[in-house]
Amino acid sequence: LDKLHMGWVFSAGIFGLLPGAFLGGLLADRIGRKRVLMASVALFGLFSLVTTMAWDFNSLLVARCLTGVGLGAALPNLIALCSEVAGPRLRGTAVSLMYCGVPLGAALAAGIGIADLAGGWQVVFYVGGVVPLLIVPMLGLYLPESALFRSIKDTPPVSVVQGLFRDGAALPTAMIWVSFFFTLMVVYILINWLPSLLVGQGFSGRQASWVMLALQIGAATGTLLLGWFMDRLPAWALSALIYLGILASLTALGLATEMRSMLVAGFVAGFFATGGQCVLYALAPHFYRPSVRTTGVGCAVAIGRLGAMNGPLVAGKMLALGTGTTGVMLASAPGIVIAALAMFYLSVRRNGSQAD
């Protein structure tokens, strides 16, 4: 596949996250976090396996889209469960511990690429399909339903408009959406296009895999440390640290010319970009009461996926026009500044949020 078609494949999976996140959050506030989580894990596991059997471009797009639906539905439920179990005082730490599994899984995928196993790229999707399907029965047996959901499940449901846009929630909701959109746009440009960008700069495919491994290790480290700092530092200070770190790492990725500096830049980019994304996930539940919490987080995740979907497409078009790595990285900077301003507002409002 050429770069333009690869951009569509990347974006198809992200597009599936949109309805998945919205519907997964909405259903979870009505029938329970656990049920929706089990169904969503089964869905993305099944279509990860179907990806290995795709027979043409269209079937590959469909498989990636439906995988995205399952992943999108799973994420807001995982966030809501973790935040409700931990409570406000340890919410950042709990969500970060949960979410660090994402970059660790991506690091495993990069490790499989480095190992150059006989099954090729399909091995990643075999692992990503079989393991979730094996986990589903364990979720049914051992995962408890949220106590907060059990306490409110018999109350009349709150409409999406009322829960997200009334009683002082409208401006925080808008700022959450802006932060999610631009932060995830940059994260997914890095995840989907960085290997190709590095090869275009003259690095080998194996070197690109090592940089991606460094990025995912940085992401796991940043997810844990920044989530821990969220429960201990002023939110505005953490916001400034995250977005200054993202800007610095994007500049370094665009300008680095040798392997050692590129590994460091990749690690720092993963640390702040994915780690900052996790802080957003931990911050969002603060602004919604339990009856609409998963819906609110799900809508924010869906808006973030709009940015994630557009990022790879825009990067693909820019590369087709010959802008190169530096052009793509520098073009991402204005979005990061906008996200930083929105997150700063959320940080100031955090102590006055309505969530339990």
N, C-alpha and C positions, 0 to 999 in steps of 0.2 A: 504494500500500500504506500502511496505517496504521502507527503506531509499534509496535504489538504484533507485526504480521506482519513488519515490517522487522527486529525483534529475532530472529524465527525464521530469517529469511534469513541474517542475520549469523552466527547460531549454527550453522546448517547447515554452512557452510564450515568453521567452527572444529571442529565435531563430526567432520568427515572427517579432520581433522588427527590425531585420536586414534589410530585404527587405522593410519593411514599412518605416523605416527612410530614406533609400536611395531613394526609388521611391517617397515618399512624398515630400522630398526636391527637387528632380528633376522636378516633375510635378508643384510644387508651383512656381518655377522660370519661368515656361512657361504659366500656366493658372491662377495663382493667389493663394495667401496664404489662402484666405477665403474659396474658393471652396474646396480645398484639406482638410482643417481643418474640414469643415462640413461633408464631406464624411468619414473621418477617425473617427470622434466621433461617427457617426452612426454605423460604422463597429465594433468598440470595444464594444459599448453598446449592439449591437445585439448578439455578440458571448459571452459576459459575461452571458447573459441569457441562451444561448445554453449550457454553461458549467454546469448549474444546471441540465440539461437533459441528460448528458453523460451517456451512457449505458454500456461502457466498457473502458478499458485502452486506446485503440486506439482512440475512439471518444473523450475522454478527452484531449488527446494530440492535436488532430486537433482543438478542440474548443479553447484551450489555445494558440495555434500557431496563429490562425486567430485573436484572441483578441490582441495578440502582434503586428500583422501587423497594426491594427488600431491605437494602442497606439504609435507605432513607427512613423507612418506618422503624427500623431498629434503634437508630441513634437517639431520637427524642425520648424514647422509653427508657433507654439505659441512663440518660442524663437525669430524667425525672426520678427514677428509682434510686440512683445514687444520692441525689440531692435531698430527697425526702428521708432516706434512711440516716444520712449524716447530720442533717439539720444545718441551720445557717452558719454556725461557728466553724464547722469543718467541711463545708460544702466544696470549697475549692480543692482541698486535698483529696476528698473522696472522688470527685469527678475526674481529677487529673490521674489518679491511680487507675480508674476505669479506662480513661481514654488513651493512656500510654500503650495499651494493647494495639491501637491502630498503627502508630509508627513502628512498633516492634514487629507487627505482621508485615508491614512494608519492608522493613529491614530483612526479614526472612525471605521475602520475594527477591530483594536485591541480592541476597546471598545465593539463592538458587540460580540467578542469572550469572553470578561470578563463577559458580561451580560448573556451569555449562553442562547440565545433566542431559542424558540421552533423549529424554522426552521433549526437550526444547521448551518453548514458552508455555506449552500445555501443562507442564508439571505444576506451575504456579496455580493454575485454575483447578487442577485435580485436588491439590491441597486445600484451596479455598472453597471447594465444594464439598468434599467428603467430611472434613473436620466440623463445619457448622451443622451438617446433618446428623453427625454423631452427638453433638452437643444438645440438640433439641430435647431428647428424652431426659437428659440431666437437668435441663431448665424446668421441665415439668415436675420432676421429683424433688428438687432441692431449692429452687428459687422461690422465696416467699413473695406474696403480693404486698404492695405498699400499704402500710398501716394507715397512712393519710387517705389513700383512695378508699380503703374499706370503710373509713369513718364518714365519707361523703357520698358513697355510691348510691344511696337511696334519696339524695336530695335532687330537686329538679335540675336538669342540665342548663348551663349558662351558654348563651349564644356566643359565637366567635366575635362578633362585633362588640357586644357588651363586655366580654372579658378582656379584649385586646385594646379597645379604643375608648372606653368610658371610665369614669371614676378616676381620672388622672393618669390613665395608662397609655394614652395616645402618643404623647411625645416620647416617653421611654421606648415604646414599641417601634416608633419610626427610627430612633437612634440605634436601637438594637439591629434593625434591619440594615441600616446603612453600614454599620460596623461589620456585620456578617458578610454583606455583599462584597465589599472591597477587600477584606482580609482573605476570604476564601478564593476570590479571583486570583490573588497572587499565589496563594498556597498551591492551587491547582495548575497554574502555569509552571511552577517549579516541579511538581510531581510528574506532570505529563510531558513537559517539553525539555526539561533540563538535560536528560541524556542526549537528545538530538542536538541541542544547542552546543553541548560539549564536543560532540563528534564534529560538528560544523566548525568549531574552533581549532580542530586538529588533534584532539585527544582520541585515543582508541576506544572501542566499545567497552573493553574491560576496565579501562581507567574511568569511563563514565559510570560504570556499575559501582566502582569503589567510591566515587563522589556521592552517588545516590545512597550508598550504605552509610556514608558519613552524615548525609543529610537526615536520614531516618534515625540514626543513633542520636544526633543532635535533637531531633524532634521528640524522641522518647525522654531524653534528659530534660529538655525544656518543659515538656508537659508535666513532669513530676515536680521540678523545682519551682516553676512559675505558679503552679497550682498551690504548692506549699506556701510560697510567698504571698499569695492572694489572701490567705487567712491570717497574715501577720503584718503586711506592709499596707500603707495607705493606697487605696485603689488608684488614685491619680498618679502616684509615683510609679506604680507598676505599669500603668498604661504608657507613660512616657518612655520607660525603659524598653518595653516591648516594641513600640513602633519606631523608636530611634534605632534599635537593633535590626529591625527588618530593613529599614532604609540603608543602613551601613552594609548589611549582607548583600542586598541587591546590587549595590555599587561594586562591591568586591567581586561578585560573580561575573559582572559585566567586564571587569578590568583585569582579573587574574589571568596570567599567561603560563604558569607552571603548576605542576601537579600538587605540590605541597600547599601552596597558597589556595588552590581550588578546593582541596580537602577541608581546609580550615573554613573557607567561605561557605562551603556546603553544610558543615556542621553548625555554624552560626545561623545560617538561614533556616535550617530545620529547628534549631533551638527557639528562635524568636517567632517565626511564622506559624509553625504548627503549635508551639507552646502557647502563643498568643491566641490562637484559635480555641484552644482548650480553656483558656481563661474566659473567653466569651461564652463558651458553653456553661461554665460554672456561674457566670454572672447573670445570665438571662433568667434562671428560675427565681431570682430574688424579686423580680418585678411582677410576678403573677401568683395569685392565690391558688391553692391546691385544685380547685374545681376546673381551672383552665390552664394549669401549669404545663402539662404535656402538649396541649394545643398551642400555647404561646411559644414554647421551645420548638415545636415542630414547624410552626410558621416561620420562625427565625432561621431554622436550618434550611427550609425550602428557599427562602430569599437568598441565603448564602449560596445555595446551589445554583441560583441564577447567575451569580457572579462567577462561581466555579465553572459553569457551563460556557459562559462568554469568554472567560480568560483564555482557555486553550484555542478557541476559534479565532480570537483577535491575534493571539501570538502566532498562530498558523498563517494568517493572512499577512502579518508583518514580515514573517520570515520569507513568504513567497515573494514579497516585494523587495527582499534583499537587505532588510534593516540589520540583520545579524543579532548576536546575543546582547551586545551593549544597548542597541535600540530597544529591544524587548524589555530589558531590565529597567532602563531609565523611564520608559513609558509607563511602568507600573507605579512610579513614585507618587504622582498626584493622588491616585486612589488610596494609597497608604496614608497620606496626610489627611484626607477626608475621614477615613476610618478612625484615625487617631483622635481627631476632634470629637467625633461622635462618642467614642469610648471614654474620652475625658468627661463628657457630660454625664454619661452613665455612672462613672466612678463617683462623681459629686452627688448624684441622686441616690446612690446605693443605700446609704444609711436611712433614707426616708422611704424605702420601698415598702410595698404593701404585703409582700410575701411572708409566710410563716417561717 
